[in-house]
Amino acid sequence: MRSLRNSLQAKAQRGQAMVEYVVVTAGFLGFTLIGWPFLTQLINALHRYFQSIYYIIQSPVP
């Protein structure tokens, strides 16, 4: 009887861990999909910013 209880308890713990893993993974994927447009705009803005810095550095001094 004790081994059956331990077996069921181990399965319940494993099931809870799997549910937590799925919830966390779904949260990360959902956040990634929602934040994707913002991320692409951020990358484009940083690219433009660094290009302007390099343009100023390379421009000749009168």
Secondary structure, DSSP 8 states (H G I E B T S, - for coil): -HHHHHHHHHHHHHHHHHHHHHHHHHHHHHHHHHHHHHHHHHHHHHHHHHHHHHHHHHS---
